[in-house]
Amino acid sequence: MTQGTQYDLLLKNGHTVCPKSGVNGRRDIAIKDGKIAAVAEDIDPSSAVQVVDVNGYLVTPGIIDIHVHVHHTREPEGLSVMADSHSFRSGVTTMVDTGTAGARHFLHFKRTVIDLSKTRIFAFINIVDQGMIGDFEQDPRNMDPELAASIVQAYPDICVGIKTAHYWTREPFDDLHTPWAAVDRALEASKLCGKPLMVDFWPRPERTYPELILEKMQPGDIHTHVFAQQFPVLDESGKPAKYMFEAQKRGIVFDLGHGAGSFWFRLAQPAIEGGFVPASISTDLHVRNVHGVVVDMLTTMNKVLNMGVPLEEVIRMSTINPAQEIGHPELGHLTVGSEADVAVLELKEGEFSFIDCGKAKLKGNQKLECVMTLRAGEIVYDPSGLSMPEWKEAPAAYWQINH
């Protein structure tokens, strides 16, 4: 830092949207030592070592995607993606792996992925000790509540809760293989570790969806994939079912969780128009949808935006809301003292279209694109050179090769 300067970086002239602080207008953002140091309508550019003019762009907290699969170093069928290859280009600075690892393999996940990634990664621990995906997910003997909870308790700064999924409850039932075995054991683990449960679920006549969200799940628990085709979120008249609002009042958190087969406009659009809006947006990103229906977090956010949810609310559903859902309210905002995770986005207007899991199309007129991402104050994504000089004006060091 040169003499007379007090900030490392200044984002100048941007339109800041920070739902936590209520800011939705022009603000300069100054960064020092990886933290937000100042937010004001006009900060002297001479006070910063580097100034980036973000006029015409939105400046938001770093995006938080609370449903991904990124344990790429070990898990069957090549499900997971590499976090750093897909996060920053979409303005995402925090990802939450949802149950790819169970208790048996969490330490491997931590050592080979979490500890080595620039993206901040949290984890929901699968109630199935081997994680996912395999026939072992159907055997309740692999679901040990105390073991799963012990991992969360041992690594509370990384593990944000318990995950259950993929238990199909095929008959015949017995004392061990009951319809609610996975949910009940996951709930037990959640209570033991004191952190929320995330549920991926398929209703059956013997275990209904209303029973799950009105009786089984506890306040603060998260139901992901809410607009998947198997969930009766709409009543016979095509309006949001009353029990969806009742569950929200109980404190059940609904997450979008797009996935390769869990998001349908024919459910989402009527639900949103009827006043039922999920608390958070997430992708369920994995190798089978990254080049298909999901693509990335901004694409998913754009679908919600073009279904009529206001921009500020879409940002809220992708920043401070998910941060609170996973028990990390220090994230997802741009208040002074917070870590400088920042997304710089362009809001384009025009004719666009987006697809759902049934390969049906929604036409829209708005589209968010990421132009720059900062993680802990470091510029980690800047494909157009927003922060860079013209090559003819670059300093001499530009020509030097770093060995």
C-alpha positions in Angstrom: 0.0 0.0 0.0 1.4 3.4 -1.0 1.7 6.3 1.3 -1.5 8.2 1.7 -3.8 5.3 0.7 -6.0 3.5 3.2 -7.7 0.9 1.1 -6.4 -2.0 -1.1 -9.2 -1.8 -3.6 -12.1 0.5 -4.4 -15.2 -0.5 -6.5 -16.4 2.8 -7.8 -19.7 4.0 -9.2 -21.6 0.7 -9.0 -25.2 0.1 -8.1 -25.0 -1.8 -4.9 -27.8 -4.3 -3.9 -27.3 -5.6 -0.3 -30.7 -6.8 1.1 -29.3 -7.1 4.7 -28.4 -3.4 4.9 -31.3 -2.3 2.7 -28.9 -0.6 0.2 -30.2 -0.5 -3.3 -28.5 2.3 -5.1 -25.2 3.8 -6.0 -22.5 3.1 -3.5 -18.7 2.9 -3.6 -17.2 -0.1 -1.8 -13.7 0.0 -0.3 -11.8 -3.1 0.6 -8.8 -3.6 2.9 -7.2 -6.8 4.1 -9.9 -8.9 2.5 -12.7 -7.1 4.4 -15.3 -4.5 3.5 -13.8 -1.4 4.9 -16.2 1.3 3.8 -19.5 1.7 1.9 -20.5 5.2 0.9 -22.0 7.2 -1.9 -18.6 8.8 -2.8 -15.2 7.5 -1.7 -12.1 9.4 -2.8 -10.3 7.3 -5.4 -7.0 8.5 -4.2 -7.6 6.6 -1.0 -7.1 3.2 -2.7 -4.2 1.4 -4.3 -6.5 0.1 -7.0 -9.7 1.5 -8.3 -12.1 -0.4 -10.5 -14.9 1.6 -12.2 -18.0 -0.6 -12.1 -20.4 2.1 -13.4 -23.4 0.4 -15.1 -23.1 -2.8 -13.1 -24.7 -4.3 -10.1 -22.5 -4.9 -7.0 -23.9 -7.6 -4.8 -22.7 -9.9 -2.0 -20.9 -13.0 -3.3 -23.6 -15.5 -4.3 -24.2 -18.6 -2.0 -25.3 -21.8 -3.6 -26.5 -24.2 -0.8 -27.0 -27.3 -3.0 -24.1 -28.6 -5.0 -22.0 -31.8 -5.4 -18.3 -31.0 -5.4 -16.6 -34.1 -3.8 -15.0 -34.8 -7.2 -12.0 -36.7 -5.7 -14.1 -39.6 -4.5 -17.6 -40.8 -5.2 -19.2 -43.1 -7.6 -20.5 -42.5 -11.2 -18.6 -39.2 -11.6 -21.3 -37.1 -10.1 -19.4 -34.1 -8.7 -17.9 -31.1 -10.4 -14.8 -29.1 -9.3 -16.0 -26.1 -7.2 -13.5 -23.6 -8.5 -14.3 -24.4 -12.1 -17.9 -23.4 -11.7 -18.3 -21.0 -8.9 -16.6 -17.7 -9.7 -17.8 -17.4 -13.2 -21.3 -17.3 -11.8 -20.6 -14.8 -9.0 -20.6 -17.7 -6.5 -18.2 -17.4 -3.6 -19.7 -20.1 -1.3 -20.9 -23.5 -2.1 -22.5 -26.1 0.2 -22.1 -29.8 -0.7 -25.3 -31.6 0.2 -24.6 -35.1 1.3 -22.1 -36.3 -1.3 -20.0 -37.4 1.6 -21.2 -39.4 4.6 -19.4 -39.9 7.9 -17.0 -42.4 6.4 -15.6 -40.2 3.7 -15.9 -36.6 5.1 -12.3 -36.4 6.1 -11.2 -37.4 2.6 -13.6 -34.7 1.2 -12.1 -32.1 3.6 -8.5 -33.0 2.9 -8.7 -33.3 -0.9 -11.4 -30.7 -1.8 -12.5 -28.3 0.9 -9.0 -27.5 2.2 -7.6 -27.0 -1.3 -10.4 -24.9 -2.9 -10.5 -21.2 -3.2 -14.3 -21.3 -3.2 -15.6 -21.5 0.4 -17.2 -24.9 0.8 -19.5 -26.2 3.6 -21.1 -29.6 3.8 -24.3 -31.3 4.9 -23.3 -34.8 6.1 -25.3 -37.6 4.6 -27.1 -39.8 7.1 -25.9 -42.7 5.0 -22.3 -43.3 6.2 -21.1 -44.0 2.6 -22.8 -40.9 1.2 -24.2 -41.3 -2.3 -24.9 -42.9 -4.9 -25.5 -46.6 -4.5 -27.7 -49.4 -3.3 -26.3 -48.9 0.2 -28.6 -45.9 0.5 -31.5 -48.3 0.8 -30.2 -50.0 3.9 -31.1 -48.4 7.2 -28.2 -50.2 8.8 -25.9 -47.7 7.0 -27.7 -44.8 8.7 -26.1 -44.1 12.1 -27.4 -40.9 13.6 -24.7 -40.7 16.3 -21.9 -41.2 13.8 -23.3 -38.6 11.4 -23.8 -36.1 14.2 -20.3 -36.7 15.6 -18.8 -35.5 12.3 -20.8 -32.4 12.4 -19.9 -31.7 16.0 -16.2 -32.4 15.3 -16.1 -29.9 12.4 -18.8 -27.3 13.2 -17.2 -24.6 11.1 -17.5 -26.7 8.0 -20.5 -29.0 8.5 -23.8 -27.1 8.5 -26.2 -30.0 9.0 -27.5 -33.4 8.0 -28.8 -34.5 4.6 -31.2 -37.3 3.6 -32.0 -38.4 0.1 -32.6 -41.4 -2.2 -34.4 -43.7 0.2 -37.1 -45.2 -1.9 -38.9 -47.3 0.7 -39.8 -50.2 -1.6 -42.0 -52.8 0.0 -42.1 -55.2 1.8 -41.6 -53.2 5.0 -40.3 -54.6 8.3 -39.1 -53.3 11.6 -35.9 -52.0 9.9 -37.1 -50.9 6.5 -39.9 -48.6 7.4 -41.2 -45.8 5.1 -39.7 -43.1 7.3 -36.4 -44.8 8.2 -34.1 -42.3 6.5 -36.0 -39.2 7.6 -36.4 -40.4 11.1 -32.7 -41.2 11.5 -31.7 -38.0 9.9 -33.9 -36.1 12.2 -32.3 -37.8 15.1 -28.8 -36.9 13.9 -29.9 -33.3 13.3 -31.2 -33.0 16.9 -28.0 -34.6 18.3 -25.7 -32.1 16.5 -28.1 -29.1 16.8 -28.0 -28.2 13.1 -30.7 -28.3 10.4 -31.7 -31.2 8.3 -31.9 -30.9 4.5 -34.4 -33.3 2.9 -34.5 -34.7 -0.6 -37.7 -36.7 -0.7 -40.1 -38.8 -2.8 -43.6 -39.1 -1.5 -45.4 -42.4 -1.3 -48.9 -43.3 -0.1 -47.4 -44.5 3.2 -45.4 -41.3 3.6 -47.1 -38.2 2.3 -45.6 -34.8 1.5 -47.9 -32.9 3.9 -46.9 -35.2 6.7 -43.2 -34.5 6.0 -43.5 -30.7 6.1 -46.2 -30.4 8.7 -45.3 -33.1 11.2 -41.8 -34.6 10.6 -39.5 -31.7 9.7 -38.6 -29.2 12.4 -38.4 -25.4 12.2 -35.2 -24.4 10.3 -35.1 -27.7 8.4 -34.8 -27.3 4.6 -36.8 -29.0 1.9 -34.9 -28.8 -1.3 -36.2 -29.5 -4.8 -39.5 -27.8 -3.9 -40.7 -27.5 -7.5 -39.9 -31.1 -8.5 -42.8 -32.9 -10.3 -43.4 -35.3 -7.4 -44.5 -32.6 -4.9 -48.2 -31.5 -4.7 -47.4 -27.9 -4.1 -50.5 -26.8 -6.0 -54.1 -27.6 -5.2 -56.8 -28.7 -7.6 -57.4 -25.2 -8.7 -53.8 -24.6 -9.6 -53.1 -22.4 -6.6 -50.4 -23.0 -4.0 -51.7 -25.6 -1.5 -52.6 -24.1 1.9 -50.3 -26.5 3.7 -47.3 -24.9 1.9 -48.0 -21.7 3.7 -48.7 -23.5 6.9 -45.3 -25.2 6.6 -43.6 -21.8 6.0 -45.3 -20.5 9.2 -44.0 -23.5 11.1 -40.5 -22.4 10.1 -39.8 -25.0 7.3 -37.4 -23.6 4.8 -38.1 -24.2 1.1 -35.2 -24.3 -1.3 -35.4 -24.4 -5.1 -32.7 -27.0 -5.7 -33.0 -27.1 -9.5 -31.1 -30.3 -10.4 -31.4 -32.4 -13.6 -35.0 -33.4 -12.8 -36.4 -31.2 -10.0 -37.6 -27.9 -11.5 -40.7 -27.5 -13.6 -42.2 -24.1 -14.7 -45.7 -25.6 -14.6 -45.3 -25.8 -10.8 -43.0 -22.9 -10.1 -44.8 -20.2 -12.1 -48.3 -20.7 -10.6 -46.8 -21.1 -7.1 -44.9 -17.9 -7.4 -47.8 -16.0 -8.9 -50.0 -17.3 -6.0 -47.6 -15.9 -3.4 -45.6 -19.0 -2.5 -41.9 -18.1 -3.0 -39.0 -20.4 -1.8 -36.6 -18.9 0.7 -33.6 -19.7 -1.3 -32.3 -20.5 -4.8 -29.8 -23.3 -5.4 -28.6 -25.4 -8.3 -28.0 -29.0 -7.2 -25.1 -28.7 -9.6 -23.4 -31.9 -10.8 -21.8 -33.3 -14.0 -25.2 -34.4 -15.4 -26.7 -31.0 -15.5 -23.9 -28.5 -15.7 -24.1 -28.6 -19.6 -27.8 -29.2 -19.6 -30.7 -27.7 -17.8 -28.9 -26.1 -14.8 -25.6 -24.6 -16.2 -24.9 -22.4 -13.2 -26.3 -20.4 -10.4 -27.0 -17.2 -12.4 -29.0 -19.2 -14.9 -31.1 -20.5 -12.1 -31.5 -17.1 -10.6 -32.5 -15.7 -14.0 -35.4 -18.2 -14.2 -36.7 -17.0 -10.9 -36.2 -13.3 -12.0 -38.2 -13.9 -15.2 -41.0 -15.6 -13.4 -41.7 -12.2 -11.7 -39.7 -12.2 -8.5 -38.1 -8.7 -8.1 -34.4 -8.4 -8.5 -33.7 -7.4 -4.9 -35.6 -10.5 -3.7 -33.7 -12.8 -6.1 -30.5 -11.4 -4.7 -31.8 -11.9 -1.1 -32.7 -15.6 -2.0 -29.1 -16.1 -3.2 -27.1 -14.3 -0.5 -28.4 -13.5 3.0 -31.2 -16.0 3.1 -29.1 -19.1 2.3 -26.4 -17.7 4.7 -28.9 -17.7 7.5 -30.3 -21.1 6.5 -26.9 -22.8 7.0 -26.1 -20.9 10.2 -23.6 -18.5 8.8 -25.2 -15.0 9.0 -21.7 -13.4 8.8 -21.9 -14.2 5.0 -24.1 -12.9 2.3 -23.9 -9.1 2.8 -21.6 -6.1 2.2 -21.6 -4.5 5.6 -18.4 -3.0 7.0 -16.3 -5.6 8.6 -17.7 -8.5 6.6 -15.5 -10.6 4.3 -15.2 -9.0 0.9 -17.0 -11.7 -1.1 -18.4 -9.7 -4.0 -20.2 -10.3 -7.3 -20.3 -7.7 -10.0 -23.1 -8.4 -12.3 -24.6 -7.0 -15.5 -28.3 -6.9 -15.9 -29.1 -7.2 -19.5 -32.4 -6.4 -21.2 -33.6 -8.1 -24.3 -35.2 -11.3 -25.5 -34.1 -14.4 -23.6 -35.4 -17.9 -22.9 -34.8 -20.4 -20.2 -35.6 -24.1 -19.9 -36.9 -26.4 -17.2 -36.3 -30.1 -16.5 -39.1 -31.1 -18.9 -37.3 -29.2 -21.7 -40.0 -26.6 -21.8 -39.2 -23.0 -22.3 -39.9 -19.7 -20.5 -39.4 -16.5 -22.4 -38.0 -13.5 -20.5 -36.6 -10.0 -20.9 -33.9 -9.9 -18.2 -30.7 -11.7 -17.8 -27.9 -11.4 -15.1 -24.3 -12.1 -16.2 -21.2 -12.1 -14.1 -18.4 -9.7 -15.1 -16.2 -9.9 -12.0 -16.0 -11.9 -8.7 -14.0 -11.1 -5.6 -13.3 -13.8 -2.9 -12.0 -12.3 0.4 -11.0 -9.1 -1.4 -9.1 -10.9 -4.2 -10.3 -10.6 -7.8 -10.7 -14.2 -8.9 -12.8 -13.7 -12.0 -12.5 -10.9 -14.5 -12.7 -12.2 -18.1 -13.2 -8.8 -19.8 -10.4 -7.2 -17.9 -12.5 -4.7 -16.0 -9.8 -4.3 -13.4 -6.9 -4.4 -15.9 -5.1 -1.7 -17.9 -5.0 -1.5 -21.7 -2.1 -3.6 -22.8 -0.2 -0.6 -24.4 -0.5 1.2 -21.0 0.5 -1.8 -18.9 3.5 -1.5 -16.6 6.9 -3.1 -17.6 6.2 -6.1 -15.4 3.4 -7.0 -17.9 6.2 -8.3 -20.2 8.0 -10.4 -17.6 7.5 -14.1 -17.4 6.9 -15.4 -14.0 8.8 -18.7 -13.4 
